[in-house]
Amino acid sequence: MKVFTHVSEETEMTTKRRKRHTPEQIVRKLRDADAMLNAGKDQAAVLQALEVSEATYLRWRNQYGGMKAEEAKRLKQLEDENRRLKELVAEKELDIKMLKHIAVFAVSERRACQVTDQPRSSQRYQPQSRDDEAALVKRMRELAAARPRFGYRRIAVLLRREDWEASNTRVLRLWRREGLKVPQKRRKKRYLGDSSQACHIQRAEHKDHVWCWDFVFDRTEAGSPLKWLSIVDEYTRECLALKVDRSITSEDVIDSLAELFAMRGVPGAIRSDNGPEFVAGAIRRWLKQVDVETHYVAPGSPWENGYAESFHSRLRDEFLEMEMFESLAAARKLTTAWRKDYNDVRPHSSLGYATPSEFATRCAASVPKSISATLVNFASHIDIECNEWPGHLEREIDFVFRCRPTREFLALNRFQVSHFNGANRPDRFRF
């Protein structure tokens, strides 16, 4: 008897653990697996996080590899639409057959109701409204306007107190007919950021250290809305992604990040405002899963996400205000061309008028830690003359000036250059 109980409990637990995944869920789990593998996790940890076996993971990979979540969602929508069409066609054919039989065989109403399984009382029923219904509806609407947070049950109680014949079912029928409903309460917006996460405090120190993202909006010639998602590397100023669509949800944002992680690697942190797409639980859980920090700026402080705002000002001034978008397809084509021009052709003033791609190639390797330590030690001296420099320090500072933009170097190390000599070497640094 004990053995039987143990087997039953084990079978029940196994049955409870089994779960049938939809194609959309499978594609999202494969996307999460790719992101975790790109973040450096081994396959065993990834399978444990996904709660699937290796055989299931390989089967999913062979069946759904390379498919996006939106494609799986569209496939599911097509399957549902196909099923509904089949049901409608079947019902239509049944109605046509019934009408043909009734029209050909001039049968009586009794016989027709018997074939169609329709009660004769329902066939002959004529709705009749009560004499007091107009006055009851008028009074019900007055009470609903006076008490907008009351539902039909409380309104029915108030009507019965005034000696109206108002049962719950009658009030519900009239309530729905008049289109009345209780307004839903607005959820309080979640604010997760503070000023300590601002771009001038938590600065990017090397390539792919901190990314920033935000949304910008525009419309087509016909007035249809367009929404752009921009992702920018704060250190190199590269526009890593510029996606345009009618609407962009948190799942679309995760898909874009997963593609970037696969091509470029996983950043150290991502900075954003408190928009609903960015503070969504799905995005925060997904970024935590791949060990990416989230830097949320303070509410109502767009300047703390300054790199994204600066990029959007250039995007608005040089692209959105200059182009007319006939359709979504045209907007996508023009956006791709402008992003390539921004990264590869357009000179960037904060990079010494180099292009973001050129600067990223020049500074692919981050500055060694020994140089930073030397500069910090050097910064502790005020007003040091050039002839007092050690030779290795001079070479290191020259290396930093060639690899970093001048403004970035000064902001990071708190130096101010008074003037340069002919050898492109600062004669004097001071705080």
C-alpha positions as CSV (number, residue, x, y, z in Angstrom):
1,M,0.0,0.0,0.0
2,K,2.9,2.3,0.8
3,V,4.5,1.6,-2.6
4,F,1.3,2.4,-4.4
5,T,1.0,5.7,-2.6
6,H,4.6,6.6,-3.5
7,V,4.1,5.8,-7.1
8,S,0.9,7.8,-7.2
9,E,2.6,10.9,-5.7
10,E,5.5,10.6,-8.1
11,T,3.2,10.3,-11.1
12,E,1.2,13.3,-9.9
13,M,4.3,15.4,-9.5
14,T,5.5,14.4,-13.0
15,T,2.2,15.2,-14.5
16,K,2.1,18.6,-12.7
17,R,5.6,19.5,-13.9
18,R,4.8,18.7,-17.6
19,K,3.8,21.8,-19.5
20,R,2.9,22.2,-23.2
21,H,4.6,25.2,-24.7
22,T,3.2,27.2,-27.5
23,P,5.4,28.0,-30.5
24,E,5.7,31.6,-29.4
25,Q,6.9,30.5,-25.9
26,I,9.5,28.1,-27.5
27,V,10.9,30.9,-29.7
28,R,11.2,33.2,-26.6
29,K,13.0,30.5,-24.6
30,L,15.4,29.9,-27.5
31,R,16.1,33.6,-27.6
32,D,16.7,33.7,-23.9
33,A,19.1,30.7,-24.3
34,D,21.1,32.5,-26.9
35,A,21.4,35.6,-24.8
36,M,22.6,33.6,-21.7
37,L,25.1,31.7,-23.9
38,N,26.4,35.0,-25.2
39,A,26.7,36.3,-21.6
40,G,29.1,33.4,-20.9
41,K,26.9,30.9,-19.2
42,D,27.4,27.2,-19.9
43,Q,24.7,25.1,-21.5
44,A,23.9,23.2,-18.2
45,A,23.1,26.5,-16.5
46,V,21.0,27.6,-19.4
47,L,19.0,24.4,-19.5
48,Q,18.4,24.7,-15.7
49,A,17.1,28.3,-16.1
50,L,14.8,27.3,-19.0
51,E,13.6,24.2,-17.0
52,V,13.9,21.9,-20.1
53,S,16.0,18.8,-20.9
54,E,18.9,18.7,-23.4
55,A,16.8,16.6,-25.8
56,T,13.9,19.0,-25.7
57,Y,16.3,22.0,-26.2
58,L,17.9,20.3,-29.3
59,R,14.5,19.4,-30.7
60,W,13.3,23.0,-30.3
61,R,16.4,24.3,-31.9
62,N,16.0,22.1,-34.9
63,Q,12.3,22.9,-35.3
64,Y,12.1,26.6,-34.4
65,G,15.8,27.8,-34.7
66,G,16.1,31.2,-36.4
67,M,12.4,32.1,-36.0
68,K,11.4,35.3,-34.2
69,A,8.6,35.6,-31.6
70,E,6.5,37.8,-33.9
71,E,6.7,35.2,-36.6
72,A,5.6,32.5,-34.3
73,K,2.8,34.8,-33.1
74,R,1.7,35.5,-36.7
75,L,1.8,31.8,-37.4
76,K,-0.5,31.2,-34.4
77,Q,-2.8,34.0,-35.5
78,L,-3.1,32.4,-39.0
79,E,-3.9,29.0,-37.5
80,D,-6.6,30.5,-35.3
81,E,-8.0,32.5,-38.3
82,N,-8.0,29.4,-40.4
83,R,-9.9,27.5,-37.7
84,R,-12.5,30.2,-37.4
85,L,-13.0,30.3,-41.1
86,K,-13.5,26.6,-41.2
87,E,-16.2,26.9,-38.4
88,L,-17.9,29.7,-40.3
89,V,-17.9,27.8,-43.5
90,A,-19.3,24.7,-41.8
91,E,-22.1,26.8,-40.2
92,K,-22.8,28.5,-43.4
93,E,-23.1,25.3,-45.3
94,L,-25.4,23.9,-42.6
95,D,-27.6,27.0,-42.9
96,I,-27.8,26.7,-46.6
97,K,-28.8,23.1,-46.5
98,M,-31.5,23.8,-44.0
99,L,-32.9,26.7,-46.1
100,K,-32.8,24.6,-49.2
101,H,-34.8,21.9,-47.5
102,I,-37.3,24.3,-46.1
103,A,-37.6,26.2,-49.4
104,V,-37.9,23.0,-51.6
105,F,-40.2,21.2,-49.3
106,A,-42.9,23.7,-48.3
107,V,-43.1,22.3,-44.7
108,S,-45.0,23.8,-41.9
109,E,-43.6,25.8,-39.1
110,R,-43.9,22.8,-36.7
111,R,-41.9,20.6,-39.1
112,A,-39.2,23.2,-39.7
113,C,-38.8,23.8,-35.9
114,Q,-38.5,20.1,-35.4
115,V,-35.8,19.7,-38.0
116,T,-33.8,22.7,-36.8
117,D,-34.3,21.8,-33.1
118,Q,-35.9,25.2,-32.5
119,P,-38.7,25.5,-29.9
120,R,-41.9,26.9,-31.4
121,S,-42.2,29.3,-28.5
122,S,-38.8,30.8,-29.3
123,Q,-39.8,31.0,-33.0
124,R,-43.0,32.9,-32.2
125,Y,-41.6,35.1,-29.4
126,Q,-42.0,38.8,-29.8
127,P,-40.1,41.0,-27.3
128,Q,-42.3,43.3,-25.3
129,S,-41.0,46.2,-23.3
130,R,-42.6,47.3,-20.0
131,D,-44.3,50.6,-19.7
132,D,-41.9,51.8,-16.9
133,E,-38.7,50.8,-18.8
134,A,-38.0,54.2,-20.2
135,A,-38.4,55.9,-16.8
136,L,-36.3,53.1,-15.2
137,V,-33.5,53.6,-17.7
138,K,-33.5,57.4,-17.1
139,R,-33.3,57.0,-13.3
140,M,-30.6,54.3,-13.7
141,R,-28.5,56.7,-15.7
142,E,-29.0,59.4,-13.2
143,L,-27.8,57.2,-10.4
144,A,-24.8,56.0,-12.4
145,A,-23.8,59.6,-13.2
146,A,-24.1,60.5,-9.5
147,R,-22.1,57.5,-8.3
148,P,-19.7,56.6,-11.1
149,R,-17.9,53.9,-9.0
150,F,-21.0,51.9,-8.4
151,G,-21.7,48.8,-10.5
152,Y,-25.0,47.5,-11.6
153,R,-25.7,45.5,-8.4
154,R,-25.4,48.6,-6.2
155,I,-27.5,50.6,-8.6
156,A,-30.1,47.8,-8.6
157,V,-30.2,48.1,-4.7
158,L,-30.8,51.8,-4.9
159,L,-33.5,51.4,-7.5
160,R,-35.3,48.8,-5.3
161,R,-35.2,51.2,-2.4
162,E,-37.1,53.6,-4.5
163,D,-39.8,50.9,-5.2
164,W,-38.7,50.2,-8.7
165,E,-39.2,46.7,-10.1
166,A,-35.5,46.2,-10.7
167,S,-34.0,42.8,-10.3
168,N,-30.3,42.3,-10.8
169,T,-30.9,40.5,-14.1
170,R,-33.1,43.2,-15.4
171,V,-30.7,46.0,-14.4
172,L,-27.8,44.1,-15.9
173,R,-29.7,43.8,-19.2
174,L,-30.5,47.5,-19.3
175,W,-27.0,48.3,-18.0
176,R,-25.4,46.5,-21.0
177,R,-27.8,47.8,-23.5
178,E,-27.1,51.4,-22.5
179,G,-23.3,50.7,-22.6
180,L,-22.7,51.6,-19.0
181,K,-19.6,50.4,-17.1
182,V,-17.5,51.3,-14.1
183,P,-14.3,53.1,-15.3
184,Q,-11.2,51.2,-14.5
185,K,-8.8,52.7,-12.0
186,R,-5.5,54.0,-13.5
187,R,-2.5,52.1,-12.2
188,K,0.1,54.2,-10.5
189,K,3.3,54.5,-12.6
190,R,6.3,52.7,-11.3
191,Y,9.4,54.9,-10.9
192,L,12.6,52.9,-10.4
193,G,15.3,55.5,-11.1
194,D,17.2,58.2,-9.2
195,S,19.9,60.8,-10.0
196,S,22.7,58.5,-9.0
197,Q,22.2,56.7,-12.3
198,A,22.6,59.8,-14.5
199,C,25.0,59.7,-17.4
200,H,27.4,62.3,-15.9
201,I,27.7,60.2,-12.7
202,Q,27.7,56.6,-14.0
203,R,29.9,57.3,-17.0
204,A,30.8,54.8,-19.8
205,E,34.5,53.9,-19.5
206,H,35.0,51.8,-22.7
207,K,33.2,50.4,-25.7
208,D,30.1,48.3,-24.8
209,H,30.2,49.4,-21.2
210,V,27.0,51.4,-21.1
211,W,24.2,51.5,-23.7
212,C,21.3,53.9,-23.7
213,W,17.9,53.5,-25.3
214,D,14.7,55.5,-25.7
215,F,11.7,56.0,-28.1
216,V,10.9,58.8,-30.6
217,F,7.6,59.2,-32.5
218,D,6.5,60.6,-35.8
219,R,3.7,60.0,-38.4
220,T,3.3,59.0,-42.0
221,E,1.7,61.3,-44.6
222,A,-1.6,59.6,-44.0
223,G,-1.4,60.3,-40.3
224,S,-0.6,56.8,-39.1
225,P,1.7,56.7,-36.0
226,L,5.3,55.5,-36.2
227,K,7.6,54.6,-33.3
228,W,11.4,54.4,-33.3
229,L,13.5,52.5,-30.8
230,S,17.1,53.7,-30.6
231,I,20.0,52.0,-28.9
232,V,23.2,53.9,-28.6
233,D,26.7,53.1,-27.2
234,E,27.4,56.0,-24.9
235,Y,31.2,55.7,-25.3
236,T,31.6,55.4,-29.1
237,R,28.3,57.2,-29.9
238,E,27.4,54.4,-32.4
239,C,23.7,53.9,-33.2
240,L,23.5,50.1,-32.6
241,A,19.9,49.8,-33.5
242,L,17.2,52.0,-34.9
243,K,13.9,50.0,-35.2
244,V,10.7,51.6,-36.5
245,D,7.2,50.0,-36.3
246,R,3.6,51.0,-35.7
247,S,4.0,49.9,-32.0
248,I,6.9,48.4,-30.1
249,T,6.2,46.4,-27.0
250,S,8.6,45.1,-24.3
251,E,8.8,41.8,-26.1
252,D,9.9,43.6,-29.3
253,V,12.6,45.4,-27.2
254,I,13.9,42.1,-25.9
255,D,14.0,40.7,-29.4
256,S,16.2,43.6,-30.5
257,L,18.5,43.3,-27.6
258,A,18.9,39.5,-28.2
259,E,20.0,40.2,-31.8
260,L,22.5,42.9,-30.6
261,F,23.9,40.6,-27.9
262,A,24.4,37.9,-30.5
263,M,26.3,40.2,-32.9
264,R,28.1,42.6,-30.5
265,G,28.2,40.9,-27.1
266,V,26.6,41.7,-23.7
267,P,27.1,45.3,-22.3
268,G,27.8,46.1,-18.7
269,A,24.7,48.2,-18.2
270,I,21.8,49.9,-20.1
271,R,20.5,53.3,-19.2
272,S,16.9,54.5,-19.8
273,D,14.1,56.6,-18.5
274,N,11.0,55.2,-16.6
275,G,9.0,54.4,-19.7
276,P,6.5,51.5,-19.4
277,E,8.4,49.4,-21.9
278,F,11.7,49.8,-20.0
279,V,10.4,49.3,-16.5
280,A,8.3,46.3,-17.5
281,G,8.9,43.2,-15.4
282,A,9.7,41.1,-18.4
283,I,12.6,43.3,-19.5
284,R,14.1,43.6,-16.0
285,R,13.9,39.9,-15.4
286,W,15.5,39.2,-18.8
287,L,18.3,41.6,-18.3
288,K,19.0,40.2,-14.8
289,Q,19.1,36.7,-16.3
290,V,21.9,37.8,-18.7
291,D,23.7,39.8,-15.9
292,V,23.1,43.3,-17.4
293,E,22.6,46.2,-15.0
294,T,19.8,48.6,-15.5
295,H,20.4,52.4,-14.9
296,Y,17.1,54.2,-14.6
297,V,17.3,58.0,-14.4
298,A,15.2,60.1,-12.1
299,P,11.6,60.7,-13.2
300,G,11.1,63.9,-15.2
301,S,14.9,64.3,-15.8
302,P,15.6,63.6,-19.4
303,W,19.0,65.4,-19.2
304,E,20.2,62.5,-17.0
305,N,19.9,60.3,-20.1
306,G,21.7,62.9,-22.1
307,Y,23.3,60.7,-24.8
308,A,20.0,59.3,-25.9
309,E,18.4,62.8,-25.9
310,S,21.3,64.2,-27.8
311,F,21.0,61.4,-30.4
312,H,17.3,62.0,-30.7
313,S,17.8,65.8,-31.3
314,R,20.1,64.9,-34.3
315,L,17.6,62.2,-35.4
316,R,14.7,64.7,-35.3
317,D,16.6,67.6,-36.9
318,E,18.5,65.8,-39.6
319,F,16.1,63.0,-40.5
320,L,12.5,63.1,-39.2
321,E,12.0,66.8,-40.0
322,M,13.6,66.3,-43.5
323,E,11.7,63.2,-44.7
324,M,8.1,62.4,-45.5
325,F,7.1,58.8,-44.9
326,E,4.6,57.3,-47.3
327,S,4.3,54.0,-45.5
328,L,5.9,51.8,-42.8
329,A,8.1,50.1,-45.5
330,A,9.4,53.4,-46.7
331,A,10.2,54.5,-43.2
332,R,12.1,51.3,-42.5
333,K,14.2,51.8,-45.7
334,L,15.0,55.4,-45.0
335,T,15.8,54.6,-41.4
336,T,18.3,52.0,-42.4
337,A,20.0,54.3,-44.8
338,W,20.2,57.2,-42.3
339,R,21.6,54.9,-39.5
340,K,24.4,53.8,-41.8
341,D,25.2,57.4,-42.8
342,Y,25.2,58.4,-39.1
343,N,27.7,55.7,-38.1
344,D,30.0,55.7,-41.1
345,V,29.9,59.1,-42.8
346,R,28.6,61.9,-40.5
347,P,31.4,63.6,-38.4
348,H,30.7,63.7,-34.7
349,S,31.8,66.8,-32.9
350,S,32.4,65.2,-29.5
351,L,34.7,62.6,-31.1
352,G,37.0,65.1,-32.7
353,Y,34.9,65.1,-35.9
354,A,35.6,61.4,-36.4
355,T,32.7,59.1,-37.3
356,P,31.4,56.8,-34.6
357,S,32.5,53.7,-36.5
358,E,36.0,55.1,-37.0
359,F,36.3,56.0,-33.3
360,A,35.0,52.6,-32.3
361,T,37.6,50.9,-34.5
362,R,40.4,53.1,-33.1
363,C,39.4,52.5,-29.5
364,A,38.4,48.8,-29.8
365,A,40.8,47.9,-27.0
366,S,40.1,49.7,-23.7
367,V,42.8,51.7,-22.0
368,P,45.0,49.6,-19.6
369,K,44.3,50.0,-15.9
370,S,48.0,51.0,-15.3
371,I,47.4,54.2,-17.4
372,S,44.3,55.1,-15.4
373,A,46.2,54.6,-12.1
374,T,49.1,56.7,-13.4
375,L,46.8,59.5,-14.4
376,V,45.1,59.5,-11.0
377,N,48.5,59.8,-9.3
378,F,49.4,62.5,-11.7
379,A,46.2,64.4,-11.0
380,S,47.1,64.8,-7.3
381,H,49.8,67.3,-8.3
382,I,48.6,70.8,-9.1
383,D,50.3,72.9,-11.8
384,I,53.0,70.5,-12.9
385,E,55.5,71.7,-15.6
386,C,56.2,69.6,-18.6
387,N,59.9,69.3,-17.9
388,E,59.0,67.5,-14.6
389,W,57.2,64.6,-16.4
390,P,58.6,61.1,-16.3
391,G,59.2,59.7,-19.7
392,H,56.7,56.8,-19.4
393,L,54.0,59.1,-18.2
394,E,54.4,61.3,-21.2
395,R,54.1,58.3,-23.5
396,E,51.0,57.1,-21.7
397,I,49.2,60.5,-21.8
398,D,50.0,60.8,-25.5
399,F,48.4,57.3,-26.0
400,V,45.3,58.4,-24.1
401,F,44.9,61.6,-26.2
402,R,45.1,59.5,-29.3
403,C,42.6,56.9,-28.1
404,R,40.1,59.2,-26.3
405,P,38.2,62.3,-27.4
406,T,39.7,65.3,-25.7
407,R,36.4,66.3,-24.0
408,E,35.9,62.9,-22.7
409,F,39.4,62.7,-21.4
410,L,39.1,66.0,-19.6
411,A,35.7,65.2,-18.1
412,L,36.9,61.8,-16.9
413,N,40.1,62.9,-15.3
414,R,39.1,66.4,-14.2
415,F,41.9,68.1,-16.1
416,Q,41.8,71.4,-17.9
417,V,44.3,72.0,-20.7
418,S,45.7,75.5,-20.8
419,H,47.5,75.3,-24.1
420,F,49.4,72.8,-26.3
421,N,52.9,73.1,-27.8
422,G,54.0,72.1,-31.3
423,A,54.4,68.4,-30.4
424,N,50.7,68.1,-29.6
425,R,51.7,67.8,-25.9
426,P,50.1,69.8,-23.0
427,D,52.5,72.2,-21.4
428,R,50.5,72.4,-18.2
429,F,47.6,70.6,-16.5
430,R,45.7,72.1,-13.6
431,F,42.4,71.3,-11.8
